[in-house]
Amino acid sequence: MLCIVRLHRSVRAFPRQQLASLLRSGSSFTHPARLQSTPRSLALLSLSALALSSAFCAPKLPMESADAVKAEELYNDNAFDRRELLNKLKEMHAAHPEDVGVIWRLTRAAYDVSNLKATSADEKKELTYYARDVIQKGLDLTKDVAQVHNWYGIILSSIGDYEGSKVSIANSYVIKSHWEKAVELNPSNPTPYYLLGRWCIAIADLSWLERKAAAVLFGTPPESSYDEALSFLLKSEELAPDSWKKRSLLIAQVYQKKKEYATAKEWVNKALAISIGAEEDEIAHEEAQALLTKL
């Protein structure tokens, strides 16, 4: 069974007056005072508003330990408590601290618990940084496991909620590079393709002023397009077809942006046809119904 992760990117409008002031100033990326005063909304590539729940199991990897296999079985049991799974994985990690299969699953479990409705803001932050430390250890142990790169990028995105603009903007490039590495190491996993698609949309959605401001900060700002975003999203769909309502809706929204309304309508109907499972599916279903009325 394939793993699909849910990503939500929010790029708020950067105030035009502040953008114009920044552009006139000629500030560079190396100017810490300017960067720290930059609104978080200009952390345009940081994907710091990541809201992800991994509702499908991970691709089966060769040579995994008995602990890693057991952890995946428990993860796939929807009746098994997420906090209990986190505690079990902590025990496994303590017993075998260099088990990479346990490490990235522990990262995933910490992330899942951090996003539970019952989790407080303080605990969410604590779990996010804990997950960062754990997955960093995994990356130190090996650079050859796709899920380590996948989750390193995801957690680094979440860290953007707690770091300043300078760190968030710089991290966006690192995040993208890890998802690209995840694709290189395991091209059959739909997750990083989806994440890269969302990354491309974040870039393609930028206004002219936001692009100019990014150029001031970076020198050469990143570029992308809706076509590139679609190439990643459709590849993710190809690898796990008709399996995720939110992804089908996102594809429809990209076609809407491209003014290809007939194709957008086809994808909205695909989204509506996918069964509702988690709470995220209910939200996506409502959004798809609303979009259908506009096409």
SVG drawing of the C-alpha trace seen along z (x, -y; Angstrom):
<svg xmlns="http://www.w3.org/2000/svg" viewBox="-23 -53 49 62">
<polyline fill="none" stroke="black" stroke-width="0.4" points="0.0,0.0 1.3,-3.4 1.8,-6.4 0.1,-9.7 0.9,-12.7 -1.4,-15.7 0.2,-19.1 -1.5,-22.4 0.4,-25.6 -0.7,-29.0 1.0,-32.1 -0.7,-35.3 -0.5,-38.5 2.6,-40.5 1.6,-44.2 2.3,-46.1 3.8,-49.2 6.2,-47.0 7.2,-45.2 7.8,-48.4 9.9,-49.7 11.9,-46.5 12.6,-46.7 13.7,-50.3 16.1,-49.5 18.2,-47.1 18.6,-44.9 20.4,-41.6 19.8,-38.2 22.7,-38.6 21.1,-41.6 19.8,-40.0 17.9,-43.0 15.9,-43.3 15.2,-39.6 14.0,-39.5 11.6,-42.4 10.2,-40.7 6.7,-39.4 6.3,-35.7 4.1,-35.8 7.2,-36.4 8.6,-33.1 7.1,-32.1 8.8,-28.8 9.1,-27.7 5.7,-25.8 5.6,-26.6 1.9,-26.2 2.3,-22.5 -0.7,-20.5 0.0,-16.9 -1.5,-13.6 -0.1,-10.5 -3.2,-8.3 -1.7,-5.6 1.0,-3.2 4.6,-3.6 6.1,-1.7 7.7,1.5 11.4,1.2 13.9,4.1 15.9,5.3 13.8,3.7 14.0,4.8 11.3,6.6 10.7,3.5 10.2,1.4 7.8,4.0 5.8,4.2 5.6,0.4 4.2,0.2 1.6,2.9 0.5,0.9 0.4,-2.3 -1.9,-0.7 -4.3,0.4 -6.6,-2.6 -7.9,-1.4 -4.4,-1.6 -3.9,-4.8 -1.4,-7.3 0.1,-8.3 0.6,-4.7 2.3,-4.1 4.6,-7.0 5.5,-5.6 6.2,-2.2 8.5,-3.7 10.3,-5.7 11.0,-2.4 12.2,-0.7 14.4,-3.7 16.0,-3.6 16.7,0.1 18.1,-0.2 19.1,-3.9 20.6,-3.3 17.6,-1.5 16.7,-3.9 13.4,-2.3 12.4,-3.0 13.8,-6.5 11.7,-7.8 8.6,-6.1 9.2,-7.7 9.5,-11.0 6.2,-10.3 4.5,-9.3 5.7,-12.4 4.4,-14.5 1.0,-12.8 0.6,-13.3 1.6,-16.9 -1.3,-17.5 -4.0,-15.8 -6.8,-18.2 -6.1,-17.3 -2.5,-18.3 -1.7,-21.7 0.3,-24.3 3.3,-23.8 3.3,-20.1 3.0,-20.5 6.1,-22.7 8.0,-20.2 7.1,-17.3 8.0,-19.2 11.5,-19.9 11.8,-16.4 10.9,-15.0 13.5,-17.3 16.2,-15.9 15.2,-12.4 15.1,-12.7 18.4,-14.6 19.9,-11.5 18.5,-9.4 20.1,-11.6 23.4,-11.5 23.2,-7.7 22.4,-7.4 21.7,-9.5 20.3,-6.6 16.8,-6.1 14.1,-7.9 11.7,-8.2 14.5,-9.9 14.7,-12.6 10.9,-12.8 10.4,-13.3 13.3,-15.5 11.7,-17.9 8.3,-17.6 9.6,-18.3 11.8,-21.2 8.7,-22.7 6.9,-22.4 9.9,-24.1 9.0,-27.2 6.1,-27.8 8.7,-28.6 11.6,-30.1 12.1,-33.6 11.7,-34.6 15.4,-34.3 15.5,-30.7 12.2,-29.8 13.2,-31.3 16.6,-29.6 15.0,-26.3 12.7,-26.3 15.5,-25.4 16.7,-22.6 13.2,-21.2 12.9,-21.0 16.3,-19.3 15.3,-16.6 12.1,-15.9 13.9,-15.7 16.4,-13.3 13.4,-11.2 12.2,-10.9 15.6,-9.9 15.9,-7.2 12.4,-5.8 10.6,-7.0 7.6,-4.7 6.6,-6.7 3.8,-9.2 4.4,-11.3 7.4,-13.5 5.9,-14.1 2.8,-15.5 4.9,-17.6 7.0,-19.0 3.7,-19.8 2.6,-21.9 6.0,-23.6 5.7,-24.5 2.2,-25.9 3.6,-28.1 6.1,-29.6 3.6,-29.9 1.1,-31.7 3.5,-34.5 2.6,-38.0 5.0,-40.2 5.9,-42.2 6.5,-39.0 8.8,-37.8 10.7,-41.0 11.0,-40.9 12.3,-37.4 14.9,-38.5 16.1,-41.1 16.5,-38.5 17.9,-35.7 19.5,-37.3 18.1,-34.6 14.6,-33.6 13.2,-30.2 10.9,-29.7 8.1,-27.3 4.8,-27.0 1.4,-25.4 2.5,-23.0 5.4,-21.9 3.2,-21.5 0.8,-19.4 3.6,-17.1 4.4,-16.2 0.8,-15.9 -0.2,-13.8 2.8,-11.5 1.7,-11.1 -1.8,-10.3 -0.4,-7.8 1.4,-5.9 -1.6,-5.8 -4.7,-6.5 -8.1,-7.5 -6.8,-7.2 -6.9,-10.6 -9.7,-13.2 -7.6,-16.2 -5.0,-15.5 -7.7,-15.2 -9.2,-18.5 -5.8,-20.2 -5.3,-19.0 -8.7,-20.5 -7.7,-23.8 -4.5,-24.0 -6.5,-23.4 -8.9,-26.1 -5.9,-28.5 -4.9,-27.5 -8.4,-28.3 -8.9,-24.8 -12.3,-24.6 -13.6,-21.4 -10.6,-19.4 -10.9,-21.1 -14.5,-19.9 -13.4,-16.3 -11.0,-16.3 -13.6,-17.8 -15.9,-15.0 -13.1,-12.5 -12.5,-14.1 -16.2,-13.9 -16.3,-10.2 -13.6,-9.2 -15.0,-8.0 -14.7,-10.1 -12.5,-8.6 -10.8,-11.1 -11.8,-14.6 -9.6,-16.1 -11.6,-14.2 -14.8,-15.9 -13.3,-19.3 -11.9,-18.5 -15.4,-17.2 -17.0,-20.4 -14.4,-22.4 -14.9,-20.3 -18.6,-20.8 -18.1,-24.6 -15.6,-24.5 -18.0,-22.6 -20.5,-25.4 -17.9,-27.8 -17.0,-25.6"/>
</svg>
